[in-house]
Amino acid sequence: MFLVLALLSLAGVTQTSSSPTQASEPPNPTEEQPPLNTGSLSFPWSHLRLPEYIVPLHYHLLLHPNLTILSYIGTVRIELQVQNNTNWVVLHSKGLRITTATVLDQNLAHLSDQVLPVLHNPTHEQVAIFSPRALTGGQKYFLFLEFGADLGDGFYGFYRSTYRTSTGETRTLASTHFEPTSARMAFPCFDEPSIKANYSISIRRSPAHTALSNMPVVKVLDDGLMEDRFAVSVRMSSYLVAFIVCDFRSVSATTASGVKVSVYAAPEKWQQTHYALKAAVKLLEFYEKYFNISYPLPKQDLVAIPDFQSGAMENWGLITFRETSLLYNPTTSSASDRLWVTKVIAHELAHQWFGNLVTMEWWNDIWLNEGFATYMEYISVDTTYPKLRVEDYLLDTCFVAIGRDSLNSSRPISSVAESPTQIKEMFDTVSYNKGACVLHMLRHYLTDQVFQSGIMRYLRRYSYSNARNQDLWDSLANTCPEEEFTSGGHCYSNSQAHLDLTTMMNTWTLQTGVPLVTVARQGSRLVLKQERFLRTTHPYLWHIPLTYRTDTSTSIHRHLMTTLTDSVEVGEEVGWVKVNVDMAGYYLVHYDGSGWDDLIQLLKNNHTALSFMDRTHIIHNAFQLTTAGRLSLDKALDLIGYLRSESHTVPLLQGLAYLEAFYRMVERMDIPDVTQNLSTYILWYFRGVIDRQTWSDKGSVSERRLRSELLSLACHLGDLPCLEQAQRSFTHWLDSNSTLSLPADVTETVFSVGAQEDSGWASLLHIYTLSLSETHKHKILSALASSRDTNKLHRLLELGLEGEVIRTQDLDSLIVMVARNPRGHHLAWSYVQKYWSTLVDKFQLGSFSIRNIIIGTTGQFFSTEELTEVRVFFESIHEQASQLRVTQVAMDNIQKNILWMQRNLGTLRSWLNQQTEERKGEGGRGVGREREQ
């Protein structure tokens, strides 16, 4: 049947349909005529963005994928509103074979009796259709196109995915991923976020498969093949269109407001969908209340796709996920896995309002989508799943942003992005993490109530349309009644507030970097100075909503700092001051004079005088300042000397994370004395808390997170009790033919210890190929990549490149895992250089995967020789590297690493020697055995 359709399509004929909503061959087709002479025609448009004189109103799209020969044919009839007289229709198309192009008038009559020429501009991914009879401004027309393509073998456009059943059968499905610029790879369209339209989608399929799209099915036709016709969509951007043809099973429930929620997965993974369904219903109900706007579609599907590059994609009504981001197996998923699944679902459902209902006008403001969705994860999960302690992770989100923002190569939140590669790179730490942290600061500055009512106004005012930064500031500062605002009125009762908010927020979204506020006591006053946290000659100025707390009051003091220098009155009697309370503000703080000593003493004497967030923030700031040369490393190390008394997981893990980072750094650089002394110190200092850990899944989410990370580090450092327990657990697990259920929180540690022996490694690789749990497989893969045998690491990389045993979607993670292994970092980098072209073909230039590979491999380098090697490689791929911001980020990271070693290695060595001498003096002795190198 497919071949017949294909031949008919190539002949310019398809089966007609009586339904006016279907994308079928127009009525009364003229006899085929010779095409117009295109020799005199040149492509009429030279810009990356499409012309504005033609607006699509409605797409009627019919698709017929064939999962056997892995290709598809389709037709699309686009209703157009023409603004100016023109002979040309210019739209996007990439990799499609357009076989027929016709322009019809409002009555579906042909404008020409000749075959219309289709001109291609592959550089801009555009096609132009020439109509010999001009289209008249103010009139509506229809563009009808027949096209075909192979199902993609990557992760963009309309692509194929496969999964293997427990009996070894490989099954195929077809799915889409369009954001940001890949709808044009599936069907010809006006592929820009501000060009919204309605979509009527029909899909032909075999009876063995299910078809899904943004809307529910309203009609199914059966003529041997099935044809599913979906309800007309709401107005939306092309990147949110989605369709899937698969044989998945689903589980469904209905929200309090009547929205049907379904979770789909491969049939044998169906049991892993139940947690996601419960979470999705709960979170969808939360957002409807929080935004006070009903979810506008009748259904919401969540689908676990076996081959998926990113974490998830918010297609309206049909969200697609990587399996690890949606499926949850209580027996193999850890507490962190559960939190991850919950956060990703929360993120994508937030997008149904932020991004789908209101879309940024252009990709330069993608943070309006991603920053909001990231921040809403914390607001929604904190309310719906308080036991998950999601607030414990908010600081990490901001710390990651500051790490990126402290480099020369960072960028403003709103940045120029025109080409598809530049646009892909906008989906980065700055848009997601910094965007979320700036919103967190703004919410605390405005108060929860003002923030919430402001974003409700924003969503109502710009529903089904597009917005810019300024529209958000207007909504948040607006104080008029909502009816007047939503009708387009402007009634600022406090125009100064509106002006001040815009001025303030522009300093955060339109300039690069993170501010450093230096605080010094002068008598009764606190003297403040702000600068960019980076060596720079250009004076940067932010409007910083400062908060601070002192020992003389329980209240939080507030001050808006709008100048380079400033001061506030705190009083002579104040002993200590902590600026940036609970790190609600996106800025670093340096305490001049005795400020740091005061805080070190406070933590030693009474650390609970500060909140756990404040303690974590102080630790982070101190170690960031050592990197910048503003604080000596020994002082930062003295600061975390109180951690033995710390009972909260978050500051404890923050301090431990720096010690672990230093250990992995000197281990990788093969500096034996520092490696040995630091390992001994960590195991001695944290002996008590390590020994308190049980090898189980008991306790709160925070306790389970601590156990997981602490035991992993202890075993890596060669702690004998840890290694022995892990080896025992691994042996029992293998002896049970892997039917024994290991505690999920320590599974990865157990596997990593077991993988150091040849037989254990081989057994794990075999179990990896059979496992039906992607989270379980991820833990196994991490363990396999921890092997000290470089031959095994090399084999893993080869398997990743082949894409059979280890899926291509996991290749970037695998490369980074190998790079983090002291035995693998040069191997991984050599692999990236050797297979660079292959990696770009698999993942696309500018994608998250390519950025992850570059940062993950080069981030392990700490020498000028390695910097030179990386620079030479980037020069050898200059044409591609010049399009990527991430190459400069990589170079900056290495330079930062080199600088850290120059400034701090000697201090670290001396400090550790001093600790060793003090322990000897106390009669103590080192514990733990250096892990065999």
N, C-alpha and C positions, 0 to 999 in steps of 0.2 A: 504493500500500500504506500509505504514511504517513497519507494522508487518511482511509482506512478505519479505521486504528487510532485516529486522533484522534477520529473520530465515535463509534466504539465506546467510547472512553475517556470522552467527554463524556456518553455514555448510561449510564456506570457499569459498563461491561462490557469486559473484555479477553479475549484468548485465554488459556485456562487451561493450566497446565503440570502434568505429573504429578510433576515433581521437587519434593520438599518444601523444597529450598533456594532456590527461585526466588521472586521477589517477584511473584506473580501474583494474580489475583482469588481470594479465599478460596473453598473448596468450598461448595456448596449456598447460593449467595446467595439471600437472601430477595427476594420481589417488592418492587419499588420502592415505598416508602411516602412520604407527605408529610413534609417535614422538621419537626422539633420547633419549636415557637414559641420564637424566640430573643429576643423583645422583652423578656422579664424577666431575661435573662442579661446580666451585665456581665463584663468580662475579670477573671479570678480572681486575677491575679498582678501585683504592682506593682514588682517589682525587676528590675534589669538582668540579674542572674544567675538561672539557672533554679532551680526548687525541687529539693530533694535527695531528695524522697520517691519519685521514679521514676527508675530507672537502666536505660538501654538495654544490652542484652547482645549483640544481633546484628542487623545490618541486612541485608535481602535487597533489593537495589536493581536495578531493571531500567530502562534508559534507551534511548530511540530518538531520536537526533538526526537531523534532516533538513537536510543541508548546502545544499539548493537553496532552501528557504523560510526557512532560518536560525532554526528553532525546534526544540523537542524535547518529547516527552511521556515520562512515567515513572511507575513505581509503586514504592513502598517498603513493605516489611513489617518492622516493628521489634519484635523480641522485648523485652519490658519486664519488669523485676523491680520490683514495687510494694512500697514499704516501709510506707506508711500507707494507711488507707482514704481513698479520694478519688473524686470524680466527674470530675476534670479531668486531662487530659494536656497539659502546657505544654511547647512546644519552639520551636526557631527556624525562621523562614521569612522570606525577603526577596525580594519581586518574583516569587513563584511563584503560579500559579493552581491552588489545590487544589480539585479537582472532586468528590472523594469521600473521606469519612473513615469508617472502620469500626473498632470495637474487637472483638477476638475473644478467646475464652478459650483455655486451653492446648490444647484439642482443635480449634481453629480454627472454633469455632461462634460465631455472632454474639451479642453481648450484647444487641443491640437490633434490633428489626425496623423501626426508623425511621432515616431519613438523619440522621446526626449533625451538629450545627452546628459550624462552625469560626469562632471569633472571632479577630480580628486586632488586634494592638497594634503598628502600624508604627514607633512611636517606639523601642520596645525590640526591634524585628525579631523578634517572637514571635507564635505562634498558640496557641490553646487549643482542644482538642476536648472537648466535653461528652458524657459517657456517662450516660444517665438511670439506668442500673444501676451502683451504686458498684463500683469496683475494690477488692478486699480486700487489705489489707496481708499480705505474705508469699507472695502468689500471683504467677504469671507470666501475662502477657497478650501479645497482639499488636496493634499499631496498624497498620492498613493505610490507605495514602493513595495516591490518584491525583492527578497534578499535571502541569502543563505550563508552559513559559516560552519566551520568545525567547532565542536564544543571545546573550549579552551582546556589546555593541560596545566595551567597555572592556577591562580587563585582570584582572577579578576574576570569581569564580564560574565557570560553564561558558560560555566565550566563543568567539567565532569569530576566526580569524586567516586571513590570505591570503598567498600568495606569487605572484610572477610568474615564469613560465618564460622561457627565452631567446627563445622564439618570440612572447612577448607575451601568452600565455594566463594568466589569473588563476585560481588554484585555491584552494579553501577547505578549511580544517580546523577542528576544534573541540577546544579544550583547556581545562584547568582551572587555576585558581590560587585556593587557599582561605585561605592564611595571611594575616592572623590570624583574620578573622571572616566569611569568604565562602563556606564550605561551604553555609551556609543559603541562598545565592543559587542553588545548583544542585539541592539536594533538601532536604526538611524533615528536620531533624536536631537533636540535642542538641549544639550547636556550642560546647563549652567544652573546654579542653585536658585537664582532669582526668576528663572523662566518656569513657572509652575503651570500645571495643567491637570485635567482629569484623565484617568486611564480606564479604558474598557479592555480587559485582557481575556483572551481565550487560549486554551492550551489543548492540543491533541496528544493523546497518550494511549498506551495499551491498557487493557482492563486490569492487568496485574499491578499497575502503578497508581499512585495518588498524585494529583497535581495540587499545588498550593500557590496562592498569590496573596497580595496585600488584603484583598477583600474576600468574603465568603463566596462559595459557588452559588449561583442563582439558577443555573440550568445545565443539565448534562445531556448531550446528544450521543447516540450510539449508532454508528453505522459500520460495525466491525471494529473500528477505532472509537475510543471515547473522545468527546470534545467537551471540556469543562469551560463554561462561561462564568466569569466572575462579575460580581456587582461593580457598578461604576465607582471608582475611587473618589475620595475627596481631592481637592486641588493640592498637588504636591510636586516637589522637585524630582527630577529624573533619577537622582542618585538614591532615592528611597524606594523606587520600584523594585519588586522582587518576585521571583517565581522559582518553584522547585518541582521536579518530577522524581519521585522516589517510591520505595515500598515500605516506608517507616510505619511504626505503630505509635499511637498517641494515648495520652491520658488527659482528661478534661475536667474542668470545674467552671462554675459561674460566679462572678463577683456579685456583691450586694446590689450593684447598679445594673446587673443583667449582661455584662460583657462575658462572652464565652472565652475562656483561656485554655489553650491546649499546649502540651509539650510533646514533641515528636523526637524519636530516636530510632536507630537501627533496631529491628525486632528483638534481638537478644540482649539489647541494652535498655529495653523498655522499663525494667524494674528500677533503673537508676534515675527515672524521670520524676518520681513522686515528690521529692523534696523541692525541686524547682517549681513544680506546679503550686505547691502550698505557698512558697515564697512569692511567686509572681502574683497570685491572687491578693495576698496581703499587701504587697507593695503597690500594686495598681490601685487598690482601694485607698491607700495612704495618699498617693499623689492626687487623686480626684478631690480628696478633702483639702489637702494642703494648698493646691492651686485654685480650688473652688471652680474648676472647669472639668466637665465630664470628658472622659476618654471618648473621642468622636467616632470610633469605629465599632462595629458590632462584635468583633472578635479580635483576639490577640494570640498569635501562634509563636511558640519558641521552639526552634529546631536545632538539634545537635548535628552539625555537618562533619563527617569524618576528615575531610581535607579542608582546612580553613586557616588562613594566614594570621589574622588578627585574633583578638579575644572574642569579639562579637560585633554584630552590625545591626543598627537600629531600624532597618526597613520597617515602614509603617505597617503595623498589623502582622508582620512576618519577620520576627527577629531571628537572625541566624547566629549560631554560636560555635566556637571550637568545643569539642566534647568535654574538655577539662573545665570549661567555664559554665557548663550547664548540668552535667550529669554528676550525681552524688551517690556513692555507695558507702553506707554506714560502716561496713566492715573494712574497707581499704582506704577511705578518705579521712584525712586528719582534720583537726579543728581548723587549721589554716585553710585547708581545701574547702571546708564548709563556708567559712567567711568569704573566701574568694568567689565562690559560686553566688552567694547572696549579694555581694557587692556588684558583680558584673550584671546580674539581673536588675538590680536597683539602678545601675548606670543606664542600661539600655531602655528601661521603662521611663526614666526621667527624660530621655531623648524624645519620647512620643510627644512631649510638650516643647522641650528646649531642643530645637533642631527640626522636628517634623511639623509641629503646629506653627511655630515661629522659626524661620530659618535665617541664618546670617545672609546678608546680601551677596557677599563674595567671600572666598576662602581666606582672605586676609584676616577676617574676624571669626575664624572657626572656633576660637576660644569661647564665643557665645554659646556654641553647642557643647564643646568638650569640657570646658572649665566648669560650666553649670552642671553637667551630668556627673562629673567627678565629685563636685561638692555635694550634690544632692544624694549621692551614695551615703555620705556620712549623716546627713539630716534624716533620711528615710530609714536606714538600717538601725540607727540609734533609737528611733521610736518603735520600729516594728520588731526588732530583735535585740533588745538591750543586753541580753546575756552574751552576745558576741563581742561586746566591748569595742565597737568599731572606732570609738574616739581615740583608742590607744594608737591607731594607725594614722590619724590625721597629721600628727607632727612629722612622721616619716614622709608623707606626701610633700610637705613643705621643705623638709631637709633635702630631698631629691631635687626639688626645683632650685633651691639655693646653690646646690652643687653645680648645676648646669649654668645658673645665672651668674656665677662668680667667674666665668670664663670670658675672655675677650670675644669669643665667637658666639656668645649668646645673642638673642634678638629680642626686640620688643614683642609683647603679647600680640599686638596688631602689626603685622609685617606684610610687605609687598609679596605677593605670590601670583604669578601669571601662568607659567608653564606647568604641565601635569607633574613634572618632577618636583618643582618648587612647592606645588600644592600638597603633594604627598608628604613632603618634609615638614609641613605645618602641623601634622598630627604628632606632636612631640611633647616632651616634658614641659615646655613653656606653655603650650595651649592647655594641656590637661592639668598638670600639677600647680604651676604658678597661677593659672587661671582660677583654680579652686581656692588657692590660698589667698589671693587678692579678694575673692568674693567672701571668704571667711572673715577677713579684716573689715570689709565693707559692712557685713552683717553686724559685727560687733560695734562698729562705729555708729551705724544708723539705729540699732536695736533690732531684735528679732521681728517685732511687729511691723515696724516701718519697712524693713527689708521684704518681709513676706507680702505685705499689701502692695509694695512697689513692683515686685515681680508678677503678681497677679494682674496688675494694671498693664504691664509690659506684654504679657501673654494674651490678654483680651484685645488690647489695641492692635496688635500685629498678627492676630490669628490668620492662618492661611496665606500669610505674606512674608515679607523679608524685613530684616532690621539691621541697624548698625549700632556701634558702641553708643553713639549719642542718644539713640532711642531708648537705650537702657537707662542712661543717666537721667533723661527726661522723666521716665516712668518712676524712678526711685525718688526723684526730688519733687515730683508733682504732688500738690496737696489739695487739688480740686475734687469735687464729687466724681465718683467713677463714671456716672452716666455722661457727664460733660466730656470727660477725658476720652472715653471710648468712642464718642461721636466725633472726635477729632478736634475738640476745642482746646484752647490753651488758656488756663486760668491760674497761673502761678500766683498764689497768694504770698509766696515768699520767693521772689525772683532771685534774691541773693543766695538762698540755699541752693537753688538750681545752678546758678553760676559757679558757686564754690565747689559743688559736687563734681561738675564737669571738669573744672580746673584741677581739682584734686586727683580725680581718676585718670585724667590724661597723663599725669606724671607716672602712673603705674602701668598704663597700657601702651603708651607711645614712646617710652624710652627704655633702653636696655639696662639690665642689671638689677642688683639688690642693694639697698642702702645699708651702710654701716653707721650706727649712731654711737659716738663716743661720749661717755658720761664722766664728768669729773665733779667732785665736791669742792665748793669754795664757800666756806662758812655755812650759812643757812641755805645757800642756793645750789641747785644742780645745774651745772653748765653743760650745754649740749652742742655737739657739732655733728653734721651729717656729711657723708661723702659716699661715692660709689665704692662698694667692697671690691676693689681691684685697683692696681696701679693705673692711674689715668691722669692725663693732663687737663682733660675737659671737665669743668665743674658741673656736676649733676645735682639737680634739686628735686626732691620729692615733697609732697604734702603728706606728712607722716602722722597718722593718728596714734600718738604715743600713749601708752598706759604704764603706770608704775605702782609699786606697792612698797611700803616701808615697815619697819618694825614697830612704829608708833601708832599704826592704825590698821584695821582690818579691811578698810574700804579700798577700792581701786581708783586711783587718781588718773585723770585724763587731760591731755594737752595736744593740740594740733600744731605740729612744727612745720612751718611753711618757709623758713629761712635757713641759710647754711649754718648759722649759729643762733643759739637761743638759750634761755635759762628759765628755770622754774623755782619757786620758793618751796623748800621742804621742811625747813626748821632746823635749828642748831642741835636739837636733842635726838635727831634721827641717827641710828647706828648703821643700818644697812639699807640699801635701795635695790630693788629688782625691777628692771625696766622691761617692757613688753610682757605683760602679765599673761601667763598661759600661752605665750607665743600667738596671741590673737593677731598680731601685726606681722607683716612680711618684711622683717628687717633684722639685721644682726646688731648685737650690742657689745661694745667694748668698754670695760670699766677702767678708767685711768687712775693713777695714784694707788691708793690702798683698796680700791673697789674689789678687785679679784680676791685679795687676801681676806677681806671681810666676808665674802661669800664662801671661800674655802673653810673659814672658821665656823661660819653658820652651819654649813653642811655637816661638819665634824661634830658640832655640839648639839644641834637640834634641826636635823634636815627636814622634819615634818612641818617646820615653820613655813616652808614653801610647798606649793602643790606639786604633785608628781610631774605635771606638765612643765612647771617652772624649773624643776630639777633637771628634767630631760633637756630643756632649752638651754640651760646654763652649760651643761656638758657639751652639747652640740656647738654652741658659740665658742667655747674655749678651744676646742680642737680645730674649728674652722680658722680661728685667729692664729693658731700655730702655723697653719699652712700659709697664711699671708705674712708671717713674720711679725705679727703684732703682739704675740704672747709666747713666752718660752714653753717648750714642750714639757719640761719638768713641772711647771706650775699647773698645766692642764692635767698631768698625771697625778699630781698631789690633790687636785680637785676631786678626782674620782676615788680618792683614798677612803672616802666615807662609805663606799658601796657595800661593804660587809654588813652595814646596818640597814641597807635599803631593802624594803619589803615589797616595793612595787615593781612589777615586771618591766615597765617601759623604760625608766631611767637605768635600771640594772642592765637591760639588753643594750641600751644606747652606749653605756660605758664599755661594756664587753665587746661591742661591735668595733670600736676603735682599736682595742687591744688585739682583737682577731685580725683586723685589717693590717696592723703593723706586723703581726706575726707572718701573715701570708706574704707580705711584701719582702721581708728579710729572708723567708724561706725560699721564695722564688729567685731572689738575687744571690742565694747561696752564701749567706753571711753566718757561718756556724755558731760563733760565740753569742751573737745577739739572738739568733733563733733558739738556741738551747736555753739561755737565761730567761727569755721572754716566755717560753713554754713552761719552764719551771715556775716562774713567778705567777702566771695565770692559774696553773693547777694548784699552787700553794694558797694563793689569795682566795680563790673561789672554792676551795676544798669543801667547806661546810655546805654550800648551796648545791654543789655537784652531788655530794653524798646524800642529800635529802631527796634527790629525784628518784621516782619509782619508774620502772619500765612498764608503764601501763598507759591507758587513756583516761585515767581518772582526773577529776579536778575541773576547775573553771577553764574557760578558753585562754585566759591569761597564763594560768599555771601550765596548761598544756603547751602553749607556745614557748614558754621558758624551758620546759623539759626538752622539747624538740631541739631547740637551738643550742642549749647548754651541753646536752649529751653528744650532739654532733661534733661540737668543738672539742670536748674532752677526748673523744676517741681520735679525732684528727691530731691532737697534740700527743697521742701515745699514752694516754692514761690507762694503766694496766687493768684496774677494776672495770673500767668502761669497755676496753677491748675484749676482756674475758667474757663479760656478760653478753656483749653483742655477738661474739663468736658462738657462744652456747645457744643463743636464740636462733641464730642462722642455721646451725647444725640441726636443731630440733625441727625447724621449718622445712629444711630440705628433706630430712628423714620422713616427714609426714607427707612427702610428695606435694608440698606447698598447699596442703589442705588446712594446716594449722593457721589460725588467724593471728598474725603479729599485731601488737598495738600500733595503730596507724601513725601515731606521733613519733615513734622511734623506728618505723620501718626503713626509712631511707638510711639511717645510721647503721642499722643491722645489715642491710644490703651492702653498704659501702665497705664495711669491715669484711664481710664474706667475699666480696669481689676481689680482694687482694690475693686470694689463692686462685691458681689456674682452674681448678675444678669448680670453685664457687662462681667464677666469672662465666665459665661456659654454661653452667646451670642457669644462671640468671639470664643470659642471652637467649637460651632456649625458652624459658618461661615468658620472657618478653614477647616472643613471637606468638604465643598462645593467649596471652591475657586479653580479656574483654574490657578491662578498666583502664581508661587513659591516664587517670591520676596514678594508678599503680604502675603503669608503664613508665611514667615520667620519673618516678622514684627509682625504678630499676635502671633507667638510662643514666640518671645522675650517678648512681653507684658504679655502673660500668665505666663511666668517664673518669672515675676517681682512681682507676688502676695506675700503678707505678710502672707498668710494662708499656713502653712506647709502641711496641708492635700491636698490642691490643687497641691502643688509642687510634693508631693508624687504620686498623680494621674497622673501627666504629665510624670513622670519617668516610671511609669507602662505602660502607653500608648506607650512610646518610646521603651520599651522592647518588647511589643507585636508586634510592627512594622506594624500595620494596619492603624490606624488613623494618627499616626506620623510615617513616613517612617524610616526604619533603617538607611538610609543614613544621617538623621538629628539627630540621637541619640547622637552622640558625641557633636554636637553643643548644644543640649538641656541640656546635663549634665553640660556643661561649663556655660550655661546661669543660671541654677539653682545654681551652685557653686558661681557665682558672686553676687547672692542675699544674703544679710546679714542673712536672715532667712534660707537660703538653703545650705550654704557651707558645714556644717557638714552632712546634709542629702545627698548631692551629693557624698561626700567622702565615706559615709557608703554604699551607693548604689554601688559604684565602687568596694569596697571590697567584698560585698556580691555576685555580679554578674560578678566578674572578668573573670571567665572561659567562661561564655556566651559571654562577650564582645570580648574576644580574638577569639572565634569561629566565631563571626560575622564579625570582622574587620581584622583579622590576626595580629600576633605579629610583631611589628616593623612598622606597617602602620602609616600613618599620623593620622588617627582617634584615635588609641591607644595613640599616643604621645600627641595629643590634649587633650584627657581625663585626662591623668596623669598630664600634666602641668597645665591644666585649673582648676583642683580640688585642687591640692596641692599648687598651686601658691597663694591661698587665706589664707595660714597659716603663723602665725607670732609668734608662741610661741614654747618653747623647748618641751612642752608636745606634741604638734602636730607633731613636728619633730620626736619625739620618736615613736609616733603612726605610722607615715608613714614608718619609718625604720623597725619597727616590721612587718608591712604588706609586705614590699619588701623582708624581710627575709623569710616570710612564702611562698612566690612564688619564691624562690631563683633560681630554675632551669630556669624560664622564665626571671626573673629580671636580672640575670647575663648576658643574651644575649642582654640586652637593654642598650644603652647609656643614654636614656631618664630618667631612674630611678635616675641616679646620677645627671642629670640636675635638677630634681625635688628637690632632697635633697639640692643641692647648692642654689637653689632659696629660699627655706625656711630659710636656714642659712643666706642668704643675707637679707631677710626680718627681721629676729630676730636682726641682727646686726644694721639694719637701725633704728629699734625701740629703741634699747639701746643707739645709738648715738644721735638720733634726736628728739625723742618724747618730751623730756624735753624742748629742744630749741623751738620746734613748739608751745608748750603750752605757754612758756614765751613770744614768739614773738606775738602770738594772744592776750594774755592778754595786752601787750603793745599797740597793735593796738586798742583794746577796750577802754583802758584808754585815748588814744590820741583822739579818736572819741568823747568820753564823754567830754573831755576838749574843743573840738571844738563845743560842743553843738549838735553833731550828735546823731543819735539813730539807733540802729540795725533795719533792715527790714527783712521781711520774717519770716515764721513760721517753726519751726523744723518739718520735716516730721514725722508723727506719726510712732513710732517704733513698 
